[in-house]
């Protein structure tokens, strides 16, 4: 969004310093003006802010000739110089690998619990197959994208990674959390965005409408209503959340394609059944 020119410059420097180089590097201007960038960087200029999903889709449209696409937040930093080499090794060793998620840690080396993509999140260094991944740093196989589709534009931001992961797993692809791949990222709270509560609730409903078998829709949404009532201390936040919940039912969210029950079982075996 053009608000982090120094952080973006440092990120691009860390990309350029990799022992295995990127074939192409694209920066999306999501309804903003970009600072001067190195000549090896391609830019995509969007007339308005299309959100996380719209911005990523604009980049994917430019990168259809790539085998793998790495998404990075503009305020992140690749600390090691062998990140791309490790990614190449992971995909070369496993042709079922659709998505690889990074470990995210702040400048002190601490990984927030919410950044570990499993329910038992005590050890961020424990990698393995998971049911989700982090938006700040992840790799997508373009073969997988050709099968399951791109990001859901209607989401704008929040839970779009869960949407992508559920579609990938339902199609037989694997999602890997690899803690050796580190993105340094400032410690933040998702509630820093003014409309966090609204889109958080709306997109929960979108997920259920798009992907869950009918019997699981009330279970999934009931669990999240209960958790929200327990966790949220702000009346303003609660009003926004329930407003978003209602919006999720009355607005268009894209095609419904319920996951197969064997996918539900697979998600449960991986440690996170699609009800929480």
Residue, then its C-alpha position, 0 to 999 in steps of 0.5 A: x500500500x506504499x506505506x513502508x518504503x524502507x521495509x520494502x527496500x530491505x525485503x527486496x535486498x534480502x530477496x536479491x541476496x539469495x544464493x538461488x535467485x528468483x526468476x522474476x520478482x513482482x511488486x503490486x501497488x495496491x491502489x497506491x504509488x510505489x517508490x523507486x524500485x530496482x530495475x529487476x523488479x516488475x510492478x503491477x499498478x492497481x487503480x484501487x486497493x483490492x485487498x490481500x486477495x485481489x493484490x495476490x491475484x494480480x501478481x499470479x496473473x503476471x506469473x502464470x509461467x512460473x512453477x512456484x510463486x512465493x508471496x511475501x509481506x512488504x514489511x517482512x525480511x528474509x534473514x537467511x540467504x538459502x531460503x529459495x534453495x530450501x524451497x526448491x529442494x522441498x518441492x523437488x522431493x515431493x510432487x504432492x506438495x502444494x503449499x509451503x508455509x514459513x515460520x514467522x518471528x519478530x526481531x527478537x526471534x519470538x513466534x506469536x502463538x497465532x502464527x503457528x498453524x496448528x492447535x497445539x502451538x507451543x513449539x514453533x520449531x515443530x514442522x510437518x503437514x498442517x491444515x493451514x498456512x500464514x499469509x505473510x510468507x508462503x509458496x504456492x505450486x502453480x500446478x496446484x493453482x491451475x487445479x484449485x483456482x486463485x485467491x477468493x476475491x470476495x474475502x479482501x483479507x482474513x481467512x483467505x489462506x484457510x480457503x486456499x488450504x481447504x481447497x488444496x487438501x480437498x484436491x489431494x495436495x499437501x500443505x507443509x509448515x517448514x520452520x527452517x524457512x523464516x520470515x522476520x516480521x514485526x509483532x502485530x495484532x490483526x485487530x489493528x485493522x479498523x474493520x478486522x472484526x467485521x471481515x473476520x466474521x463475514x469471512x468465517x461465514x464465507x468459508x462455511x458457505x463455500x466449503x463445509x458439508x451442510x451438517x458442519x456449517x452450524x457446528x463450525x459457526x456455532x463454535x466461532x460465535x461462542x469463542x468470539x463471545x468469550x474472547x472479545x472484551x469490546x462491545x464495539x468489536x462485538x457489534x462489528x463482528x455480528x454485523x459482519x456475520x450477518x453480511x456473510x449470509x447476505x452477500x455473494x462469496x463465490x461458488x459453493x463446493x463442499x469438501x468431501x467427508x474424507x477431506x474432513x477426516x484428513x483435516x481431523x487426522x492432521x490435528x484440526x477438524x474443520x469445526x474450529 
